[in-house]
């Protein structure tokens, strides 16, 4: 392998077990993962690839790009957690590799490798890389657009226009997968596009805007066909969804939600990005500073503030964190000052590591008795605690005991080895990805299993379905039809009946099993 490909090889070597190693059963998260899977399954079963549905409910509020992707995969490989989550896993890897190649053109080489790797050590990024949602695909398109624009700067005039065309297509396709949220990368690029417009000339290029139109074309064609079938309903649904996101506050998350949630979800890397701010090359600050700042302000201004909306920030925070980590490494090696900065980080993470080691060893019996739910997480927490707990010892070994070993690479390795081991163990032990294990046990191990394996099962529901209905709609092997009331069910048929819906007369319905209020019934002869 050429030395130029070694960094990519190392990233792949570390990412494959992190993202694909899993143990035990897997099951979908009802919201939002289950919704995407269920609507994609409905699209495949009904043969209607134009209108996203879940039983009798039409979902025009989001363009169907991700539904199409999942439905196509289910058609080729069948419905399973592994198949549904594959797009997110592959998009996560592709984003990491693109971020490394992009970073080489923006920041010094050591920092960009560390930054690309640190992206995958954010817990939020790790979690959504293992979920069947369009978020990772959307982030990939955004990073790919910036990568293409930076490539266009250094290319010849003809090649540069092709790169700009590709960047525009990526920006436009984001809408197909994530509706208005797909435009966030274009908003984040405004400081770079406007401030450096005389140097790169992107805004004057018709190819960039042609690419945007081509990227928007699938959404426009779908919308036109949907309007031909249902009039203005698709437009009203799309605009209504965007309007609700702008004005409706969810979960009580206020203006400063992302300012504390992002550092907490990704600790310590978003905080380390603050160290990297001062090491950013001056000529690239409109992109490395402007992009995350504009996106952060934009996300905070929208009333609907949810954790996964911040995923678009993480690649840029990771590049800055890579700069910060390399700077601390240079301080550790004696090449930079102030020394107290690196020492404080080493002692701070060492304190966190020491607490984790105590909780998972000496204090573990008492701690596990009081909080038994933490027992499965003992070994992942111990791995993190041991690695971070060694950081202050390595610092002392260098500056008090004058040891030359393990050196700066060993010291930086301890920073990332703990989080990588912890997240890898969480996946390998089945502690991430098995969100509702009860539904699979119910459908595979109880007396309902033989019925579900052989019989088509209808659904009786009114109004909006709950989490249990989403899961049952996914995991019931042979789906029947939707009925608004039990009396409409054919004699001899089987059906899941919505909770609290009366079964009258009772002798007409034999209840075989119950899952969170949903009753599996067989309709008897009168």
KEVEX-904248 format. One record per residue (C-alpha): x, y, z; residue in three letters; chain; residue number from 0. Coordinates in Angstrom, 2 decimals, decimal comma. Example, Ala and Ser with C-alpha at 12.3 -4.5 7.8 and 13.67 -1.06 7.14 Angstrom:
<nodes>
{node {12,30 -4,50 7,80} ALA A 0}
{node {13,67 -1,06 7,14} SER A 1}
</nodes>
This chain:
<nodes>
{node {0,00 0,00 0,00} UNK A 0}
{node {1,33 3,45 -0,89} UNK A 1}
{node {2,17 5,61 2,10} UNK A 2}
{node {-0,38 8,13 0,88} UNK A 3}
{node {-3,15 5,61 1,51} UNK A 4}
{node {-1,95 4,53 4,96} UNK A 5}
{node {-3,96 7,17 6,87} UNK A 6}
{node {-7,15 6,04 5,09} UNK A 7}
{node {-6,27 2,42 5,86} UNK A 8}
{node {-5,80 3,17 9,54} UNK A 9}
{node {-9,11 4,99 9,68} UNK A 10}
{node {-10,89 2,03 8,08} UNK A 11}
{node {-9,11 -0,38 10,43} UNK A 12}
{node {-10,45 1,54 13,43} UNK A 13}
{node {-13,91 2,35 12,08} UNK A 14}
{node {-15,04 -1,09 10,91} UNK A 15}
{node {-15,16 -2,69 14,40} UNK A 16}
{node {-16,49 0,54 15,89} UNK A 17}
{node {-19,48 0,67 13,54} UNK A 18}
{node {-20,13 -2,96 12,56} UNK A 19}
{node {-19,16 -5,08 15,55} UNK A 20}
{node {-22,34 -5,98 17,38} UNK A 21}
{node {-23,50 -8,70 19,69} UNK A 22}
{node {-26,86 -10,11 20,72} UNK A 23}
{node {-30,25 -9,22 19,30} UNK A 24}
{node {-30,94 -5,90 17,58} UNK A 25}
{node {-34,25 -4,08 17,48} UNK A 26}
{node {-35,42 -0,76 16,10} UNK A 27}
{node {-35,96 2,43 18,05} UNK A 28}
{node {-39,65 3,36 17,53} UNK A 29}
{node {-38,99 7,08 17,00} UNK A 30}
{node {-37,56 8,09 14,56} UNK A 31}
{node {-35,85 4,98 13,25} UNK A 32}
{node {-38,96 2,84 13,33} UNK A 33}
{node {-41,01 5,44 11,48} UNK A 34}
{node {-38,60 5,52 8,54} UNK A 35}
{node {-38,42 1,71 8,39} UNK A 36}
{node {-42,18 1,27 8,64} UNK A 37}
{node {-42,97 3,81 5,94} UNK A 38}
{node {-40,33 2,30 3,67} UNK A 39}
{node {-41,82 -1,16 4,25} UNK A 40}
{node {-45,30 0,20 3,48} UNK A 41}
{node {-43,99 1,71 0,26} UNK A 42}
{node {-42,49 -1,62 -0,78} UNK A 43}
{node {-45,55 -3,72 0,13} UNK A 44}
{node {-48,07 -1,38 -1,48} UNK A 45}
{node {-46,02 -0,77 -4,62} UNK A 46}
{node {-46,79 2,96 -4,30} UNK A 47}
{node {-43,38 4,65 -4,36} UNK A 48}
{node {-44,88 8,12 -4,72} UNK A 49}
{node {-46,84 8,59 -1,50} UNK A 50}
{node {-45,24 7,68 1,86} UNK A 51}
{node {-47,88 6,02 4,04} UNK A 52}
{node {-48,34 4,22 7,29} UNK A 53}
{node {-51,62 2,33 6,97} UNK A 54}
{node {-54,26 5,00 6,28} UNK A 55}
{node {-52,06 8,01 7,09} UNK A 56}
{node {-50,28 9,92 4,30} UNK A 57}
{node {-46,90 11,51 5,12} UNK A 58}
{node {-46,13 14,36 2,75} UNK A 59}
{node {-44,28 16,45 5,34} UNK A 60}
{node {-40,89 14,99 4,34} UNK A 61}
{node {-39,55 14,22 0,85} UNK A 62}
{node {-39,24 10,47 0,27} UNK A 63}
{node {-35,51 10,16 -0,51} UNK A 64}
{node {-34,64 8,03 2,50} UNK A 65}
{node {-37,82 5,97 2,17} UNK A 66}
{node {-36,82 5,15 -1,40} UNK A 67}
{node {-33,33 4,16 -0,29} UNK A 68}
{node {-34,58 1,84 2,47} UNK A 69}
{node {-37,34 0,34 0,35} UNK A 70}
{node {-34,85 -0,45 -2,41} UNK A 71}
{node {-32,51 -2,15 0,06} UNK A 72}
{node {-35,38 -4,14 1,58} UNK A 73}
{node {-36,35 -5,29 -1,91} UNK A 74}
{node {-32,82 -6,51 -2,57} UNK A 75}
{node {-31,80 -7,93 0,81} UNK A 76}
{node {-34,92 -8,21 2,97} UNK A 77}
{node {-35,98 -6,25 6,02} UNK A 78}
{node {-33,61 -6,43 8,97} UNK A 79}
{node {-31,81 -4,10 11,33} UNK A 80}
{node {-28,49 -4,74 9,57} UNK A 81}
{node {-29,90 -3,83 6,15} UNK A 82}
{node {-31,79 -0,76 7,39} UNK A 83}
{node {-28,77 0,64 9,23} UNK A 84}
{node {-26,26 0,01 6,46} UNK A 85}
{node {-26,75 3,42 4,74} UNK A 86}
{node {-25,94 5,25 7,98} UNK A 87}
{node {-22,88 3,11 8,66} UNK A 88}
{node {-21,51 3,54 5,15} UNK A 89}
{node {-22,30 7,27 5,17} UNK A 90}
{node {-20,45 7,61 8,47} UNK A 91}
{node {-17,34 5,96 7,03} UNK A 92}
{node {-17,53 7,97 3,80} UNK A 93}
{node {-17,92 11,22 5,78} UNK A 94}
{node {-14,85 10,36 7,87} UNK A 95}
{node {-12,70 9,66 4,82} UNK A 96}
{node {-13,93 12,78 3,01} UNK A 97}
{node {-13,35 14,87 6,13} UNK A 98}
{node {-9,76 13,66 6,28} UNK A 99}
{node {-9,14 14,48 2,62} UNK A 100}
{node {-10,86 17,85 3,04} UNK A 101}
{node {-8,96 18,60 6,22} UNK A 102}
{node {-5,62 18,05 4,50} UNK A 103}
{node {-6,44 21,09 2,38} UNK A 104}
{node {-7,46 23,22 5,35} UNK A 105}
{node {-5,27 22,36 8,36} UNK A 106}
{node {-1,91 20,63 9,02} UNK A 107}
{node {-1,89 16,91 8,19} UNK A 108}
{node {-1,53 15,44 11,72} UNK A 109}
{node {-4,46 17,46 12,96} UNK A 110}
{node {-6,78 16,44 10,13} UNK A 111}
{node {-6,24 12,71 10,75} UNK A 112}
{node {-6,94 13,10 14,43} UNK A 113}
{node {-9,95 15,28 13,65} UNK A 114}
{node {-11,44 12,73 11,26} UNK A 115}
{node {-10,98 9,98 13,85} UNK A 116}
{node {-12,36 12,09 16,72} UNK A 117}
{node {-15,59 12,58 14,75} UNK A 118}
{node {-16,45 8,94 15,42} UNK A 119}
{node {-15,77 9,25 19,15} UNK A 120}
{node {-18,68 11,63 19,71} UNK A 121}
{node {-21,35 9,44 21,29} UNK A 122}
{node {-24,12 11,15 19,31} UNK A 123}
{node {-22,29 10,46 16,03} UNK A 124}
{node {-21,62 6,85 17,09} UNK A 125}
{node {-25,27 6,29 18,05} UNK A 126}
{node {-26,74 7,73 14,84} UNK A 127}
{node {-24,21 5,85 12,72} UNK A 128}
{node {-26,03 2,74 13,97} UNK A 129}
{node {-29,58 3,96 13,30} UNK A 130}
{node {-31,75 3,86 10,18} UNK A 131}
{node {-32,30 7,61 9,85} UNK A 132}
{node {-31,34 10,05 7,05} UNK A 133}
{node {-29,12 12,20 9,27} UNK A 134}
{node {-25,79 10,61 8,36} UNK A 135}
{node {-26,57 10,68 4,63} UNK A 136}
{node {-27,44 14,38 4,93} UNK A 137}
{node {-24,19 15,18 6,74} UNK A 138}
{node {-22,25 13,24 4,09} UNK A 139}
{node {-23,82 15,35 1,34} UNK A 140}
{node {-22,92 18,55 3,20} UNK A 141}
{node {-19,29 17,55 3,79} UNK A 142}
{node {-19,06 16,28 0,22} UNK A 143}
{node {-20,25 19,66 -1,10} UNK A 144}
{node {-17,57 21,55 0,85} UNK A 145}
{node {-14,94 19,02 -0,24} UNK A 146}
{node {-15,89 19,55 -3,89} UNK A 147}
{node {-15,74 23,35 -3,54} UNK A 148}
{node {-12,27 23,20 -1,99} UNK A 149}
{node {-11,14 20,83 -4,75} UNK A 150}
{node {-12,47 23,34 -7,30} UNK A 151}
{node {-10,18 26,04 -5,90} UNK A 152}
{node {-7,02 24,13 -6,86} UNK A 153}
{node {-8,30 22,59 -10,12} UNK A 154}
{node {-8,03 23,86 -13,65} UNK A 155}
{node {-10,89 25,98 -14,97} UNK A 156}
{node {-12,67 23,10 -16,68} UNK A 157}
{node {-12,20 20,65 -13,82} UNK A 158}
{node {-13,12 23,35 -11,34} UNK A 159}
{node {-16,52 23,79 -12,96} UNK A 160}
{node {-17,14 20,04 -12,73} UNK A 161}
{node {-16,30 20,13 -9,02} UNK A 162}
{node {-18,68 23,05 -8,55} UNK A 163}
{node {-21,39 21,14 -10,42} UNK A 164}
{node {-20,90 18,19 -8,07} UNK A 165}
{node {-21,00 20,47 -5,03} UNK A 166}
{node {-24,29 21,95 -6,19} UNK A 167}
{node {-25,83 18,52 -6,79} UNK A 168}
{node {-24,85 17,45 -3,25} UNK A 169}
{node {-26,36 20,61 -1,75} UNK A 170}
{node {-29,61 20,13 -3,67} UNK A 171}
{node {-29,93 16,43 -2,85} UNK A 172}
{node {-29,89 17,24 0,86} UNK A 173}
{node {-33,49 18,48 0,53} UNK A 174}
{node {-34,61 15,11 -0,86} UNK A 175}
{node {-33,38 13,36 2,28} UNK A 176}
{node {-33,91 15,96 5,01} UNK A 177}
{node {-36,41 18,56 3,74} UNK A 178}
{node {-35,50 22,12 4,77} UNK A 179}
{node {-32,81 20,83 7,14} UNK A 180}
{node {-30,95 19,70 4,03} UNK A 181}
{node {-30,27 23,37 3,25} UNK A 182}
{node {-28,19 23,85 6,42} UNK A 183}
{node {-24,86 23,15 4,64} UNK A 184}
{node {-25,62 25,91 2,12} UNK A 185}
{node {-26,40 28,30 4,98} UNK A 186}
{node {-23,20 27,31 6,78} UNK A 187}
{node {-21,16 28,01 3,63} UNK A 188}
{node {-22,32 31,64 3,39} UNK A 189}
{node {-19,32 33,17 5,26} UNK A 190}
{node {-16,91 31,29 3,01} UNK A 191}
{node {-18,86 31,94 -0,19} UNK A 192}
{node {-19,30 35,67 0,50} UNK A 193}
{node {-16,10 36,67 2,25} UNK A 194}
{node {-13,75 34,85 -0,13} UNK A 195}
{node {-15,84 35,27 -3,28} UNK A 196}
{node {-13,13 37,19 -5,17} UNK A 197}
{node {-10,59 34,44 -4,61} UNK A 198}
{node {-12,57 31,31 -5,41} UNK A 199}
{node {-15,30 32,71 -7,70} UNK A 200}
{node {-17,87 30,05 -6,74} UNK A 201}
{node {-20,80 32,45 -6,64} UNK A 202}
{node {-20,15 33,61 -10,21} UNK A 203}
{node {-20,11 30,06 -11,55} UNK A 204}
{node {-23,35 29,02 -13,31} UNK A 205}
{node {-22,26 25,40 -12,86} UNK A 206}
{node {-22,67 25,59 -9,09} UNK A 207}
{node {-26,26 26,79 -9,39} UNK A 208}
{node {-26,98 24,35 -12,20} UNK A 209}
{node {-25,82 21,60 -9,84} UNK A 210}
{node {-28,14 22,90 -7,11} UNK A 211}
{node {-31,07 22,78 -9,55} UNK A 212}
{node {-30,14 19,25 -10,63} UNK A 213}
{node {-29,93 18,19 -7,00} UNK A 214}
{node {-33,34 19,70 -6,29} UNK A 215}
{node {-34,86 18,13 -9,40} UNK A 216}
{node {-35,84 14,75 -7,81} UNK A 217}
{node {-37,66 16,60 -5,02} UNK A 218}
{node {-39,38 18,86 -7,54} UNK A 219}
{node {-40,43 15,95 -9,77} UNK A 220}
{node {-41,79 14,03 -6,79} UNK A 221}
{node {-43,66 17,09 -5,56} UNK A 222}
{node {-45,16 17,70 -8,99} UNK A 223}
{node {-46,36 14,10 -9,33} UNK A 224}
{node {-47,75 14,13 -5,79} UNK A 225}
{node {-49,61 17,38 -6,50} UNK A 226}
{node {-51,08 15,81 -9,62} UNK A 227}
{node {-52,56 13,13 -7,37} UNK A 228}
{node {-53,50 15,07 -4,22} UNK A 229}
{node {-53,52 18,73 -5,23} UNK A 230}
{node {-51,91 21,20 -2,85} UNK A 231}
{node {-51,84 18,78 0,10} UNK A 232}
{node {-48,13 17,89 -0,34} UNK A 233}
{node {-47,09 21,56 -0,44} UNK A 234}
{node {-49,19 22,41 2,61} UNK A 235}
{node {-47,71 19,45 4,50} UNK A 236}
{node {-44,11 20,40 3,64} UNK A 237}
{node {-44,57 24,06 4,52} UNK A 238}
{node {-46,56 23,22 7,63} UNK A 239}
{node {-43,83 20,92 8,91} UNK A 240}
{node {-41,16 23,58 8,37} UNK A 241}
{node {-43,38 26,20 10,02} UNK A 242}
{node {-43,93 24,01 13,06} UNK A 243}
{node {-40,18 23,42 13,38} UNK A 244}
{node {-39,59 27,17 13,38} UNK A 245}
{node {-42,18 28,10 16,00} UNK A 246}
{node {-42,81 24,98 18,12} UNK A 247}
{node {-40,52 24,31 21,08} UNK A 248}
{node {-40,13 20,62 21,89} UNK A 249}
{node {-39,03 19,10 25,18} UNK A 250}
{node {-38,60 22,58 26,65} UNK A 251}
{node {-35,24 23,12 24,93} UNK A 252}
{node {-34,38 26,82 24,96} UNK A 253}
{node {-32,05 29,09 23,03} UNK A 254}
{node {-28,87 27,78 24,68} UNK A 255}
{node {-29,74 24,11 24,31} UNK A 256}
{node {-26,94 23,25 21,85} UNK A 257}
{node {-24,36 25,22 23,85} UNK A 258}
{node {-24,57 22,69 26,67} UNK A 259}
{node {-25,95 19,62 24,90} UNK A 260}
{node {-23,23 19,35 22,24} UNK A 261}
{node {-20,33 19,51 24,76} UNK A 262}
{node {-22,12 17,02 27,01} UNK A 263}
{node {-22,93 14,52 24,24} UNK A 264}
{node {-19,42 14,65 22,79} UNK A 265}
{node {-17,27 15,21 25,90} UNK A 266}
{node {-14,42 16,09 25,78} UNK A 267}
{node {-14,01 16,77 22,05} UNK A 268}
{node {-16,26 19,86 21,61} UNK A 269}
{node {-14,41 21,48 24,53} UNK A 270}
{node {-11,09 20,51 22,98} UNK A 271}
{node {-12,25 22,34 19,83} UNK A 272}
{node {-11,90 25,58 21,82} UNK A 273}
{node {-8,17 24,86 22,11} UNK A 274}
{node {-7,99 24,33 18,36} UNK A 275}
{node {-9,62 27,67 17,54} UNK A 276}
{node {-6,38 29,56 18,15} UNK A 277}
{node {-4,45 27,17 15,87} UNK A 278}
{node {-6,75 27,63 12,87} UNK A 279}
{node {-5,01 28,98 9,76} UNK A 280}
{node {-6,09 32,60 9,30} UNK A 281}
{node {-6,95 32,18 5,62} UNK A 282}
{node {-9,44 29,38 6,40} UNK A 283}
{node {-11,28 30,89 9,34} UNK A 284}
{node {-14,29 31,94 7,25} UNK A 285}
{node {-14,91 28,22 6,72} UNK A 286}
{node {-13,55 26,58 9,88} UNK A 287}
{node {-15,04 29,23 12,16} UNK A 288}
{node {-17,85 30,61 10,03} UNK A 289}
{node {-19,51 27,34 9,04} UNK A 290}
{node {-20,10 25,94 12,57} UNK A 291}
{node {-20,91 29,37 14,01} UNK A 292}
{node {-23,59 30,18 11,43} UNK A 293}
{node {-25,10 26,68 11,70} UNK A 294}
{node {-25,09 26,87 15,50} UNK A 295}
{node {-26,88 30,22 15,48} UNK A 296}
{node {-29,34 28,96 12,87} UNK A 297}
{node {-30,16 25,81 14,83} UNK A 298}
{node {-30,58 27,82 18,02} UNK A 299}
{node {-32,93 30,28 16,32} UNK A 300}
{node {-35,29 27,46 15,27} UNK A 301}
{node {-37,67 26,58 18,09} UNK A 302}
{node {-37,54 22,82 17,50} UNK A 303}
{node {-34,19 21,94 19,07} UNK A 304}
{node {-33,33 18,24 19,12} UNK A 305}
{node {-29,99 16,49 19,71} UNK A 306}
{node {-29,62 14,96 16,25} UNK A 307}
{node {-29,96 18,34 14,54} UNK A 308}
{node {-26,46 19,14 15,82} UNK A 309}
{node {-24,88 16,25 13,88} UNK A 310}
{node {-24,12 18,67 11,03} UNK A 311}
{node {-21,81 20,58 13,42} UNK A 312}
{node {-19,69 17,64 14,48} UNK A 313}
{node {-17,36 17,29 11,47} UNK A 314}
{node {-16,23 20,91 11,89} UNK A 315}
{node {-15,92 20,68 15,65} UNK A 316}
{node {-13,88 17,51 15,15} UNK A 317}
{node {-11,41 19,23 12,83} UNK A 318}
{node {-10,96 21,96 15,44} UNK A 319}
{node {-10,61 19,30 18,14} UNK A 320}
{node {-7,91 17,63 16,04} UNK A 321}
{node {-6,03 20,94 15,97} UNK A 322}
{node {-6,45 21,23 19,72} UNK A 323}
{node {-5,24 17,68 20,35} UNK A 324}
{node {-2,13 18,18 18,22} UNK A 325}
{node {-1,40 21,44 20,04} UNK A 326}
{node {-1,59 19,69 23,41} UNK A 327}
{node {0,71 17,01 22,01} UNK A 328}
{node {3,27 19,64 20,99} UNK A 329}
{node {3,08 21,13 24,47} UNK A 330}
{node {3,61 17,68 25,96} UNK A 331}
{node {6,66 17,22 23,71} UNK A 332}
{node {8,07 20,55 24,90} UNK A 333}
{node {7,67 22,36 21,58} UNK A 334}
{node {4,95 24,82 22,67} UNK A 335}
{node {3,72 26,67 25,73} UNK A 336}
{node {1,88 27,22 28,05} UNK A 337}
{node {2,56 23,92 29,75} UNK A 338}
{node {-0,26 24,38 32,25} UNK A 339}
{node {-2,83 24,02 29,45} UNK A 340}
{node {-1,85 20,44 28,57} UNK A 341}
{node {-1,23 19,57 32,20} UNK A 342}
{node {-4,71 20,76 33,19} UNK A 343}
{node {-6,30 18,62 30,48} UNK A 344}
{node {-4,27 15,58 31,54} UNK A 345}
{node {-5,16 15,97 35,19} UNK A 346}
{node {-8,83 16,73 34,44} UNK A 347}
{node {-9,35 13,64 32,29} UNK A 348}
{node {-7,22 11,66 34,74} UNK A 349}
{node {-9,63 12,62 37,51} UNK A 350}
{node {-12,58 11,43 35,41} UNK A 351}
{node {-10,72 8,20 34,68} UNK A 352}
{node {-9,84 7,64 38,33} UNK A 353}
{node {-13,47 8,03 39,39} UNK A 354}
{node {-14,55 5,51 36,74} UNK A 355}
{node {-11,90 3,01 37,88} UNK A 356}
{node {-13,03 3,32 41,51} UNK A 357}
{node {-16,70 2,92 40,57} UNK A 358}
{node {-16,02 -0,17 38,46} UNK A 359}
{node {-13,59 -1,90 40,88} UNK A 360}
{node {-13,44 -0,99 44,59} UNK A 361}
{node {-16,89 0,57 44,88} UNK A 362}
{node {-18,56 -1,61 42,26} UNK A 363}
{node {-20,41 -4,08 44,58} UNK A 364}
{node {-22,09 -1,29 46,53} UNK A 365}
{node {-22,69 0,83 43,43} UNK A 366}
{node {-24,22 -2,09 41,50} UNK A 367}
{node {-26,58 -2,88 44,41} UNK A 368}
{node {-27,89 0,67 44,44} UNK A 369}
{node {-28,09 1,08 40,64} UNK A 370}
{node {-28,32 -2,43 39,13} UNK A 371}
{node {-29,05 -1,03 35,67} UNK A 372}
{node {-25,39 -0,01 35,26} UNK A 373}
{node {-24,02 -3,56 35,59} UNK A 374}
{node {-23,73 -4,24 31,81} UNK A 375}
{node {-21,72 -1,05 31,37} UNK A 376}
{node {-18,99 -1,97 33,86} UNK A 377}
{node {-16,31 -3,11 31,40} UNK A 378}
{node {-16,74 -0,31 28,85} UNK A 379}
{node {-16,52 2,22 31,69} UNK A 380}
{node {-13,43 0,50 33,12} UNK A 381}
{node {-11,67 0,64 29,73} UNK A 382}
{node {-12,28 4,39 29,54} UNK A 383}
{node {-11,21 4,90 33,15} UNK A 384}
{node {-7,93 3,01 32,77} UNK A 385}
{node {-6,85 4,90 29,65} UNK A 386}
{node {-7,72 8,35 30,92} UNK A 387}
{node {-6,44 7,53 34,40} UNK A 388}
{node {-2,97 6,97 32,92} UNK A 389}
{node {-2,76 10,45 31,35} UNK A 390}
{node {-1,49 12,28 34,47} UNK A 391}
{node {0,92 9,43 35,21} UNK A 392}
{node {2,46 9,74 31,74} UNK A 393}
{node {2,74 13,49 32,27} UNK A 394}
{node {4,53 12,95 35,59} UNK A 395}
{node {6,76 10,33 34,01} UNK A 396}
{node {7,95 12,89 31,47} UNK A 397}
{node {8,27 16,04 33,55} UNK A 398}
{node {9,02 14,73 37,03} UNK A 399}
{node {10,72 11,38 36,49} UNK A 400}
{node {12,27 12,37 33,13} UNK A 401}
{node {11,22 9,27 31,23} UNK A 402}
{node {11,26 9,42 27,45} UNK A 403}
{node {8,73 6,61 27,12} UNK A 404}
{node {5,92 6,41 25,98} UNK A 405}
{node {6,39 9,68 24,11} UNK A 406}
{node {3,88 12,02 22,51} UNK A 407}
{node {2,22 9,35 20,33} UNK A 408}
{node {1,60 7,15 23,35} UNK A 409}
{node {0,19 10,08 25,29} UNK A 410}
{node {-2,16 11,08 22,47} UNK A 411}
{node {-3,07 7,43 21,97} UNK A 412}
{node {-4,37 7,23 25,54} UNK A 413}
{node {-6,69 10,17 24,82} UNK A 414}
{node {-8,53 8,28 22,08} UNK A 415}
{node {-7,97 4,63 23,06} UNK A 416}
{node {-10,37 4,83 26,00} UNK A 417}
{node {-13,35 6,28 24,09} UNK A 418}
{node {-12,71 3,97 21,12} UNK A 419}
{node {-12,59 0,86 23,33} UNK A 420}
{node {-15,66 1,98 25,27} UNK A 421}
{node {-17,82 2,59 22,20} UNK A 422}
{node {-16,58 -0,57 20,48} UNK A 423}
{node {-17,42 -2,64 23,56} UNK A 424}
{node {-20,86 -1,04 23,82} UNK A 425}
{node {-21,60 -2,22 20,28} UNK A 426}
{node {-19,95 -5,62 20,64} UNK A 427}
{node {-21,85 -6,38 23,86} UNK A 428}
{node {-25,20 -5,47 22,28} UNK A 429}
{node {-25,67 -2,45 24,56} UNK A 430}
{node {-26,28 -0,13 21,58} UNK A 431}
{node {-28,82 -0,94 18,89} UNK A 432}
{node {-31,18 -3,24 20,80} UNK A 433}
{node {-33,68 -0,56 21,72} UNK A 434}
{node {-36,82 -2,65 22,30} UNK A 435}
{node {-35,78 -6,26 23,01} UNK A 436}
{node {-39,20 -7,09 24,44} UNK A 437}
{node {-40,92 -6,97 21,06} UNK A 438}
{node {-38,71 -9,64 19,49} UNK A 439}
{node {-39,00 -11,90 22,52} UNK A 440}
{node {-42,77 -11,54 22,42} UNK A 441}
{node {-43,05 -12,32 18,72} UNK A 442}
{node {-40,50 -15,13 18,61} UNK A 443}
{node {-40,68 -16,93 21,94} UNK A 444}
{node {-44,33 -16,79 23,07} UNK A 445}
{node {-47,45 -18,64 21,94} UNK A 446}
{node {-48,05 -15,91 19,34} UNK A 447}
{node {-44,96 -16,91 17,33} UNK A 448}
{node {-46,56 -19,82 15,36} UNK A 449}
{node {-49,58 -17,70 14,46} UNK A 450}
{node {-47,50 -14,75 13,28} UNK A 451}
{node {-45,17 -17,00 11,30} UNK A 452}
{node {-48,02 -18,44 9,19} UNK A 453}
{node {-51,03 -16,11 9,22} UNK A 454}
{node {-51,59 -12,66 7,68} UNK A 455}
{node {-52,42 -10,23 10,49} UNK A 456}
{node {-54,60 -7,15 10,03} UNK A 457}
{node {-54,47 -3,95 12,09} UNK A 458}
{node {-57,45 -2,27 13,72} UNK A 459}
{node {-56,67 1,30 14,66} UNK A 460}
{node {-58,01 4,85 14,67} UNK A 461}
{node {-56,06 8,06 14,98} UNK A 462}
{node {-52,26 8,17 15,24} UNK A 463}
{node {-50,46 4,95 16,15} UNK A 464}
{node {-48,19 4,68 19,16} UNK A 465}
{node {-44,69 3,20 19,52} UNK A 466}
{node {-46,02 -0,33 19,94} UNK A 467}
{node {-47,99 -0,09 16,69} UNK A 468}
{node {-44,88 1,07 14,82} UNK A 469}
{node {-42,87 -1,91 16,07} UNK A 470}
{node {-45,65 -4,41 15,44} UNK A 471}
{node {-46,12 -3,06 11,91} UNK A 472}
{node {-42,41 -3,67 11,26} UNK A 473}
{node {-41,98 -7,05 12,91} UNK A 474}
{node {-45,26 -8,75 11,98} UNK A 475}
{node {-44,08 -11,01 9,11} UNK A 476}
{node {-47,32 -11,16 7,07} UNK A 477}
{node {-49,22 -7,89 7,13} UNK A 478}
{node {-52,89 -7,83 6,25} UNK A 479}
{node {-55,03 -4,73 5,83} UNK A 480}
{node {-56,11 -1,79 7,93} UNK A 481}
{node {-59,60 -1,72 9,46} UNK A 482}
{node {-61,16 1,15 11,41} UNK A 483}
{node {-63,09 -1,11 13,82} UNK A 484}
{node {-63,12 -4,77 14,90} UNK A 485}
{node {-66,62 -5,41 13,55} UNK A 486}
{node {-65,28 -5,02 9,99} UNK A 487}
{node {-62,81 -7,92 10,36} UNK A 488}
{node {-63,56 -11,04 8,28} UNK A 489}
{node {-64,49 -14,22 10,13} UNK A 490}
{node {-61,49 -16,43 10,86} UNK A 491}
{node {-58,97 -13,61 10,40} UNK A 492}
{node {-56,26 -12,48 12,80} UNK A 493}
{node {-55,64 -8,87 13,82} UNK A 494}
{node {-53,79 -6,56 16,16} UNK A 495}
{node {-56,43 -4,42 17,87} UNK A 496}
{node {-55,63 -0,99 19,26} UNK A 497}
{node {-55,62 -0,59 23,08} UNK A 498}
{node {-58,89 0,45 24,73} UNK A 499}
{node {-60,90 -0,34 21,61} UNK A 500}
{node {-63,92 -2,41 22,76} UNK A 501}
{node {-64,35 -5,95 21,46} UNK A 502}
{node {-68,09 -6,52 21,31} UNK A 503}
{node {-69,47 -9,08 21,55} UNK A 504}
{node {-66,56 -10,61 23,44} UNK A 505}
{node {-67,29 -14,19 22,45} UNK A 506}
{node {-66,66 -13,25 18,80} UNK A 507}
{node {-62,95 -12,48 19,50} UNK A 508}
{node {-60,37 -14,80 20,97} UNK A 509}
{node {-57,43 -12,88 22,49} UNK A 510}
{node {-54,20 -14,84 21,96} UNK A 511}
{node {-51,63 -12,35 23,27} UNK A 512}
{node {-51,06 -8,75 24,30} UNK A 513}
{node {-48,19 -6,33 23,65} UNK A 514}
{node {-48,40 -2,96 25,40} UNK A 515}
{node {-52,18 -3,00 25,17} UNK A 516}
{node {-52,35 -4,21 21,57} UNK A 517}
{node {-54,30 -7,47 21,49} UNK A 518}
{node {-53,72 -10,21 18,96} UNK A 519}
{node {-57,19 -11,63 18,31} UNK A 520}
{node {-58,81 -14,20 16,09} UNK A 521}
{node {-62,32 -13,56 14,83} UNK A 522}
{node {-64,61 -16,52 15,57} UNK A 523}
{node {-67,76 -17,65 13,86} UNK A 524}
{node {-70,87 -15,80 15,10} UNK A 525}
</nodes>
